[in-house]
Amino acid sequence: MLQASAQWNWYACPTNKCLMLDLGDEMEFCTPFKLRLLTDDVLENPHFSLRDADFYQQVSSYLASFEIWNQAQICQIAINATAAKFYLKPVLAKSWFFKSYTGSVPSTEAIVLLQSKMVEGQFLIVDHTEQASLCLNLEKNYQLDENLSLQQFEVIRVLNDRIYPLNIRNSVKKRA
C-alpha cells in the first residue's frame, strides 16, 4: 500500500483546474475537486500534513480490512476522501434526491447505501455531524435524477435520515 510521505504536496493544477497531489518520483494524483470548490488552506499550506496522513491511513486501513479493493483503488479512495474532508468548502445538504430511511438499525459503518429515485449506490462517509454526512460516491456514475448525476468520487452532503446501513461484510461490492 502507498504510505503517506512528508514529500507529498497538494497543488492547484492550472491545466485541469483541479486539486492535485504530488506524490514524488514524478507521480501525481488528480482529484475530481475543482479549484473553485476548495478552501484557501490547501493552497496556502500545500504540505500533506500529519492530519492528512492520519486520516488517509485510517481510511486505507478501514477499506483494506474488507479485502474487496486492490491497493491502487484503496489509495485512490483514501486520497479523494482526505481532500474532501479537509479542503472542500462547506456543501449544503441535497437530501431531496434521496429516499428517507425508516428502519430502526442505524448505520455503524462508514460505507453506506443511498437510494435516489433512480438507483441505489454505495458511498463512503467522509465527515459526519449529528444532522448530516458528507458522502463520497463509490459508484462509476450515480444517477440522482433524470438530469443530474455524480461521477465517481464526487461528494454530496445528505441528512442522516437518508443513510441506509449496509451489512458491509456481506453486501459491499467491488465498485471503485
Secondary structure, DSSP 8 states (H G I E B T S, - for coil): -----TT-EEEEETTTTEEEEEEETTEEEEEEEEGGGB-THHHHS-B--HHHHHHHHHHHHHHHTTT-S-HHHHHHHHHHHHHHHHHB----B-GGGB-----S----SSEEEEEBSS-EEEEEEEEE-SSEEEEEE-SSEEE-SSS-EEETT-EEEEEGGG-B---HHHH-----
